[in-house]
Amino acid sequence: MNTDRPLEISSLSKSFGPVTVVKNFNIRIAPGEFVALLGHSGCGKSTVLSIVAGLQTATLGGIVLDGVEVTEPGLERAFCFQSPCLLPWLTAFHNVLLSACQAHPKLTAAAQKELAAKYLSLVGVAEYAGELPAALSQGTQQRVAIARALAQEPRFLLLDEPFGMLDSLTRFELQDLVLDLWEKDRKTVIMVTHDIDEALYLCDRIILMTDGPEATIGLDLRVTLPRPRHRHQATSHPEYQRLRDRIIAFLESHSKQFATEQEAA
């Protein structure tokens, strides 16, 4: 299998009954890119990501990976939800081990356990391996969820507003964690977010979506901030503010357009 080919979202449209949420959505994502889908709430960002994950099917068009259309989940794509969604009756270790066993059934039991322990350590929560999710903070649970996704050793990491429920300090810590993990192995990452600063800090590209219904790509913005990135250096770079202003101008203009259309209706 050629892993150097881009992931292609081709002429993607998704309707729920008579309402078309996303229409004619087209992008190519290169291997190792960190891409954000950003737009107002309800514009279809999470819908696009769930179709990439195989959790929903497209109404028209679809997802092409390695020259083959994908219509169902696959182990090469790991998904992190906004809520950690850990199995409450399993310890942190066994939540991650379950993923390692499903993704690597041919490994010995000892090797699967080593894999689970490796990723818990990598995300900085090895000391909580024996704890049930209810005993963990929301931030620690999300670290375990990231470890669980990484234990699949996927090519694609799909993040659906993974820090949206966290306080600011924990959110910054987990952004730095994800950035550090990405720098180490350059997985392809697609992240849904409504946070402009988060997208600018983490990503190579920001795909700005128009408001729905019939949302589509309004602007494909390349983030040219130098890497590796450190928060203070990135946010104080002149390019950061220029890009931020451009994103805000886009979102404000589409918000006004949407409000005008609603008033006219």
Secondary structure as GFF3:
##gff-version 3
##sequence-region A 1 265
A	DSSP	beta_strand	7	16	.	.	.	ID=ss1
A	DSSP	beta_strand	19	29	.	.	.	ID=ss2
A	DSSP	beta_strand	34	38	.	.	.	ID=ss3
A	DSSP	alpha_helix	45	53	.	.	.	ID=ss4
A	DSSP	beta_strand	60	65	.	.	.	ID=ss5
A	DSSP	beta_strand	68	70	.	.	.	ID=ss6
A	DSSP	beta_strand	77	80	.	.	.	ID=ss7
A	DSSP	alpha_helix	92	103	.	.	.	ID=ss8
A	DSSP	alpha_helix	109	122	.	.	.	ID=ss9
A	DSSP	three_ten_helix	126	128	.	.	.	ID=ss10
A	DSSP	three_ten_helix	133	135	.	.	.	ID=ss11
A	DSSP	alpha_helix	138	150	.	.	.	ID=ss12
A	DSSP	beta_strand	156	160	.	.	.	ID=ss13
A	DSSP	alpha_helix	168	185	.	.	.	ID=ss14
A	DSSP	beta_strand	188	193	.	.	.	ID=ss15
A	DSSP	alpha_helix	196	202	.	.	.	ID=ss16
A	DSSP	beta_strand	205	209	.	.	.	ID=ss17
A	DSSP	beta_strand	217	222	.	.	.	ID=ss18
A	DSSP	alpha_helix	231	235	.	.	.	ID=ss19
A	DSSP	alpha_helix	238	264	.	.	.	ID=ss20
###
